[in-house]
Amino acid sequence: MATRTFPVYSDPGHAWIRVPIDYLVRIIGPNWRKAFTSFSYERGSYVYLEEDEDARRFIELSCVAGIKPLLKPASTGAATKRSRIRNYAPLAPL
């Protein structure tokens, strides 16, 4: 199984996996948004999948596609502050 590394951002209350949208389109298809909740966020060409339900779903879907995600904590320099990710747009449904 191939591997791919994804950064994980966190604040004192939550964490998110940053995933390129084109990766989701490749492993899930054009309707990838249906696989996730509005508790995740999006900005530019990335989705920030919340650590609970959406992260688990992402890992499952990646493994089905033959790719094992490796999660690497990202250095934000502000682990005690509220993440700016919380200000990004909620993941919009189709």
C-alpha positions in Angstrom: 0.0 0.0 0.0 1.3 3.5 -0.9 1.5 6.2 1.7 0.9 9.9 1.7 1.6 12.4 4.5 -1.0 15.0 5.6 -0.5 17.8 8.1 -2.7 17.9 11.2 -3.4 21.3 12.7 -4.8 21.7 16.2 -5.8 24.1 18.9 -6.7 23.4 22.5 -10.2 22.2 21.5 -9.9 20.4 18.2 -7.8 19.2 15.3 -8.1 19.1 11.5 -6.4 17.2 8.8 -5.5 19.4 5.8 -6.3 17.6 2.5 -6.0 18.9 -1.0 -9.3 19.0 -2.8 -7.8 17.4 -5.9 -6.8 14.4 -3.8 -10.4 13.9 -2.6 -11.6 14.2 -6.2 -9.1 11.5 -7.2 -10.0 9.0 -4.5 -13.7 9.7 -4.1 -14.9 11.4 -7.2 -16.6 14.7 -8.1 -19.2 14.3 -5.4 -16.6 14.0 -2.6 -18.4 16.6 -0.4 -21.2 14.0 0.3 -18.7 12.0 2.3 -18.1 14.6 4.9 -20.0 16.9 7.4 -20.3 20.6 7.6 -18.1 20.4 10.8 -15.1 20.5 8.5 -13.8 23.7 6.8 -12.5 24.7 3.4 -10.2 27.4 2.1 -8.7 27.7 -1.3 -7.7 24.3 -2.7 -7.7 22.6 0.7 -10.2 21.0 3.1 -9.6 20.9 6.8 -11.3 17.7 8.0 -12.4 17.7 11.6 -10.7 15.1 13.8 -13.7 13.0 14.7 -16.1 11.7 12.1 -14.6 13.3 9.0 -11.0 12.3 9.7 -12.1 8.6 10.3 -14.0 8.6 7.0 -11.1 10.2 5.2 -8.7 7.5 6.5 -11.1 4.7 5.5 -11.6 6.1 2.0 -7.9 6.6 1.5 -7.2 3.0 2.5 -9.9 1.7 0.1 -8.1 3.7 -2.6 -4.8 1.9 -1.7 -3.2 4.9 0.1 -2.3 4.8 3.8 -2.5 8.4 5.2 0.4 9.3 7.5 -0.7 12.2 9.8 2.0 14.6 10.8 1.4 17.3 13.4 2.0 20.8 11.9 3.8 23.4 13.8 1.5 26.3 14.2 3.4 28.1 16.9 0.1 28.9 18.7 -1.0 25.6 20.3 -2.6 27.5 23.2 -4.7 29.8 21.0 -7.9 29.3 19.0 -7.0 28.2 15.5 -7.7 30.5 12.5 -9.1 27.4 10.8 -12.3 28.0 12.8 -12.8 31.2 10.8 -12.6 29.4 7.4 -15.8 28.6 5.5 -17.7 25.5 6.7 -17.5 22.7 4.2 -20.4 23.3 1.9 -22.7 20.5 0.7 -23.2 19.8 -3.0 
